[in-house]
Amino acid sequence: MRIKIAQILGKPDLAPAAWVRKLVTLCDQAPATPFDAVRVVLEKELGKSIEQVFETFDEKPLGSASIAQVHRARVKGDKRDVVVKVQHPGVEKLMMVDIRNLQIFALYMQKTDIKFDLFSMTKEIEKQIGYEFDFKREANAMEKIRRFLYDNNRKSPVLVPRVFPNLVTRKVLVMEFMNGIPILSLGDEMAKRGINPHGKMAEAAKFNILHSLSQAYGQMILKSGFFHADPHPGNILIGKGSEASHLLFVVIL
């Protein structure tokens, strides 16, 4: 729960810049689960050994967050690389215990100086976070958003990974791999390529990225009413041609 709260607070509109620089690393650099434990979850969920399902599987995760971590792999019989999202074992139970403790604290505070219904807010947090542990729900949301954006544009303003429906369970989600860099690393990547992060070329790229994200969110909110409500930096990659690629479609309003 501490990592989830840190992710929420790690935004420029909620915390000082120095805090944000530290907290934002928890979006994809949280402590990872050892591979032996990952294997147990995968094989239990998929009903097969890793070797039966995947031709290759990188034991080192690409990233790790509060609820799950992701690994790069390749499905047998398919030439495309995939991303395998695996839920940390025991994390749902631990987080729900934290939320129960938060609710007890909220009830206590309401008996003192708090004049609004803090407990109801914690119940809503419990409901929304509970959704994040259901990767089948996430996969359905990804496909719904992906189809909407592709059906309503000549070219989708953002890329949404395709999921592999036969490899989706409540705790495992396999989706196509999309090569890109985290949006927070964009400045460093430009510097590596000899591009002035504050120059005209960089400003044009940033404008295109912002335009793509604004267009996607405008359409999702105003036309669909079904949108990605957790656009933290760990959920956005920048690929070639400055196309924004959303990786997680979890919180559905």
N, C-alpha and C positions, 0 to 999 in steps of 0.2 A: 504493500500500500504506500510505503514511503516513496518508492520509485515513481509510482503513478502520480502522487501529489507533486513530486519534483518536476515531472513532465508538464503538469498543468501550470505550475508556477514559472517554468522556464521560458517565458514569453516576454518580449520587450514591453508590452502594455501592462504587465503585472509585476515585474521585478526590475531592479537596477541592472544595467548592462553587464557589470562584473558577475552578478549572480547568474544571469542568463547564459553567459559563456560557459559556466561550470555545469549548470543544471541541464542544458540542452544536450550534453554528451550522454545523458541517461536515456535519450530517445532511441539510441541504437548501440550504445556502448555500456549497457548495464552488465553486471556479472552473468556469465554464461553457465549453463548446465553442462556438466561433463558429458562427453560423447557416449559413454556406457549407459548413462541414464536416458539420453536421447534415443539410443537404440531400443531400449526397453519400451518407451512410449510409442515409437514408430511401429515396431513389430506387433505390439498389442493392438494398436488401432487399425493397422492395415491387414493384420492376420497373416502376414508373410514376413520372411526375413528381408533385411535391407538388400541383400544380394539378389533375391528373387525379383525385386521390384525395380531396383536401380542398377544401371550399368556402372556409373561412378557416383560417389557420394563424398563430398569434402567434409571431413570430420571437424575442421575449424569453422565456426560459424561466420557468416558475413556480418552479422550484427545480432545484438541481443537487447531486448527491452523488458518491460515489467512483467509481461504475460507470456511471451514466447521468444524464441530465437529462430534465425533463418539460416539455412545451409544451401549451398549450391550443389546441384546434382544433375544427373541425366537419366531419364526413364529408359528402361530396356525397350528396344525396338523403335526409339524415337531419337532423331539426331539433334533435337533442340535441348539446350540447357534449361533447367527449371530451378525454381526456388522452393525449398521445402520449409514450411513454417511449422514448428513443433512447440507445443505448449510446455512450459516448465512444469515438471511433476510436482504436485502438491500445492501449486501456487493459488489455485482457486480457493481451496480451503483456508489457506493462510490469509488471503485478502478478505474473505468473508468474515473471518474472526476479527480482523482489524476494523471492518465496517461495523460489526456488532459493538465493538468497544467504542467506536466513534458515536454510535447511536446512544449508548449509555451516557457518554459525556454530554451529548446534546440534550438529553432529558434532564440531566443535572443542571446544565446551564440555564435551561428554560425556567427552572424553579428559582433562579437568582435574578440576574440583571437583563437577560435576553428577553426582548419583548416581541419577537417574531417566532414563527414555527420552524425552528432549526431542525427538529426531528424529521419533519416531512421532507426537508431537503436531503437529509442523509438517506431516507428511504428511496428517493429518486436516484441518488448516487448508487445505491445498492442495485437498483433495477438496471441502470445503464451499464454499470461495470459488469453485471451478470451477462449482458448481451455479448460482451467482448470475449467471453470464454467459449462461445459457440461458433466455431469456424465454419460450420455449414451455413449459418446465417450470414457470416461475412462473405463467403463464396457467392451466395445468392445475391447479396448486395453489389458485389463487384460486377457480376454479370449484368445485373439490371442497369447499373450506371454505364457500363461499357456499351451496351446495346443502345441506350438512350443517346449517348453522345455520338456514336457512329451513325445512328439512324437520322439524326437531326442536323448533321453537318456534312458538307462535302469532304472535309478533313477534320477529324476530331481535334479539338483544341488541346487535349491532354491524352496521353496513352494510359490505358488501364490493362493490366496483365490478364490474359485468359487463364481460367482455372482448368484443372484436370478433374472433372466431376467424379470420376471413378477412384480418385485418390484424395478425396475430401472426407474427413470425419469431424467429430466435435473438437478433437484436439490436434488434428493434422490438416494442413492445407498445402496443396501443391499447385503452383502457378508458373506461368512462363517466366523465364529470366529476362529482365530488361537491363541492358548495360547502361550505366549512367553514374553520375557523381551526386552525393548529397548536396542539396541546395546550399547548405552552409559552407560547403567547401568550394563553392564557385569562384570566389575571389582568389583562393590559393591556386586553383586550377588555371585561371587566367594568367596569374603571375608566372606559373611554370611554362606557359606557352609564350611568354614574352609580351603579353597583353596588359596594358596599364588598366588596373581594375577601376580607375576613375576616368579613363579616357572615353572617347566617342564610341569606339567599337564595343567596349564593355557596357556603356550606358544603353546602346541599342539592343544588346543581348538581354539586359535586365528588363528593358521595356517590353520586349517580345515575350519574355517569361511571365511577367506580370499581366500582360494582355491575355495570354493563353489561360492563365489561372482565373482571371476575372471573368473571361468569357465562359469558361467551364462552370464556374460557380454561379454566375448569373443565370445560365440555362438550367442548371440543376435546381436552384432555389425557385426561380420565377416560372419556369415551364413545367418542370417535373414535380417539384415539391418533395423530392427524395434526394438527399445529398450527403456528402462526406462531411461529418461534423467534427473531425479531429485532424485538421490539416497542420499538425506540428512538423517541424523541419525533418524529422526522421521518416516521415511518410512521403516525402517528395524527392525524386531524383531528377536531374537534368541530363538528358541524353543529347546525342548529336542533333544539330539543327535547332537547339534550344527548345526541344519539346519536353514539356513537363510530364513526368510519369508518376502517377499516384500508385503507391504500393499497398496501402491498407484502406479498405472500406469497411469500417467496423461499426461506428456509432451511427445508427439510422434513426432519424427523427420523423 
